[in-house]
Amino acid sequence: MSRYVPGDVLLVPLPHEGGPAKVRPAIVIATQPGGDLCLFPIRSNPRAGATCIPISIDDFDEGGLDLFSESYVQTDTVRIVKSGMVIGKKGQVTRDFLVRIRKGWQQ
């Protein structure tokens, strides 16, 4: 069982546009048996043609990102990672924000 829960904002290595994996923040949207985590990546800029929802410090119940400007949750891309790949936890978003970003996503 994973120690992470939906709404956690984690730092994880994610594939980066044809290059090596890059450590990025991502939000846990679901956990799977065996410790796999389903994540939405967080971007510093909205990606053209992608579904991105702004995230700010007000969207956190605890912790947060080192935000100097608005960041974006890319909700049309789900990444699956093993919980052992997590580098750190940055915080937990509010329940309302989690519901908003999960809207329309099907497991």
JOWO-V434816 format. One record per backbone hydrogen bond with DSSP energy under -0.5 kcal/mol. NH is the residue of the N-H (numbers start at 1). CO is the residue of the C=O. E is the energy in kcal/mol with one decimal. If there is no record, write none. Layout:
nh=NH co=CO e=E
nh=NH co=CO e=E
This chain:
nh=7 co=28 e=-3.0
nh=8 co=5 e=-2.3
nh=9 co=91 e=-2.9
nh=10 co=8 e=-0.6
nh=10 co=26 e=-2.9
nh=11 co=88 e=-2.9
nh=12 co=10 e=-0.6
nh=12 co=24 e=-2.7
nh=14 co=12 e=-0.5
nh=14 co=22 e=-2.6
nh=16 co=19 e=-0.7
nh=19 co=16 e=-3.3
nh=22 co=14 e=-3.0
nh=24 co=12 e=-2.8
nh=26 co=10 e=-2.0
nh=27 co=40 e=-2.6
nh=28 co=8 e=-2.8
nh=29 co=38 e=-3.3
nh=30 co=38 e=-1.3
nh=32 co=36 e=-2.8
nh=35 co=32 e=-1.5
nh=37 co=81 e=-3.3
nh=38 co=30 e=-2.9
nh=39 co=37 e=-0.6
nh=39 co=79 e=-2.9
nh=40 co=27 e=-2.2
nh=41 co=39 e=-0.5
nh=41 co=77 e=-0.6
nh=42 co=25 e=-2.4
nh=43 co=72 e=-3.6
nh=50 co=47 e=-2.3
nh=52 co=50 e=-0.8
nh=53 co=73 e=-2.5
nh=55 co=71 e=-2.6
nh=59 co=56 e=-2.0
nh=60 co=57 e=-1.5
nh=61 co=92 e=-2.8
nh=62 co=92 e=-1.7
nh=64 co=90 e=-2.5
nh=67 co=65 e=-2.2
nh=68 co=66 e=-0.6
nh=71 co=55 e=-1.7
nh=72 co=43 e=-3.0
nh=73 co=53 e=-3.1
nh=74 co=41 e=-2.7
nh=74 co=72 e=-0.6
nh=75 co=51 e=-1.9
nh=75 co=73 e=-1.1
nh=76 co=51 e=-0.7
nh=77 co=74 e=-0.9
nh=79 co=39 e=-2.6
nh=79 co=77 e=-0.5
nh=81 co=37 e=-2.0
nh=81 co=79 e=-0.5
nh=83 co=35 e=-1.5
nh=85 co=82 e=-2.1
nh=86 co=83 e=-1.4
nh=87 co=11 e=-3.0
nh=88 co=11 e=-1.1
nh=90 co=9 e=-3.3
nh=91 co=9 e=-1.2
nh=92 co=62 e=-2.2
nh=93 co=7 e=-2.6
nh=94 co=59 e=-2.5
nh=98 co=94 e=-2.2
nh=99 co=95 e=-2.6
nh=100 co=96 e=-2.1
nh=101 co=97 e=-2.4
nh=102 co=98 e=-1.9
nh=103 co=99 e=-0.9
nh=105 co=102 e=-2.4
